[in-house]
Amino acid sequence: QVQLVESGGGLVQAGGSLRLSCAASGSIFSINAMAWYRQAPGKQRELVASITSGGSTTFADSVKGRFTISRDNAKNTVYLQMNVLKPEDTGIYYCNADRVRRTRFDITRDYWGQGTQVTVSS
């Protein structure tokens, strides 16, 4: 079984920074992309940022220039550095591992973390 464990959420004032981490554990052969999603109260879950195994990144327009995403493939860990946080960044942040293979010949599966709360006060 593969598990994703997030850490680093918390309460911060507007303009502050937080760094989220997500470590994938278990029997893992490869992970295609890793990503962070967030869900604000009353809203749908949305993609914040993603990074492929090769290092290509995508960002939601609302976080471009403020957030960076990085990945340590050897540790199956993804990071989200969030700077100049705004109250509208508040939500539960979920880590996603896309197209995970547990062995070379395994089918691919997606996995989600349990979520970590980020609250930005004005």
Order of alpha helices (4+ residues) and beta strands (2+ residues): beta-beta-beta-beta-beta-beta-beta-beta-beta-beta-beta
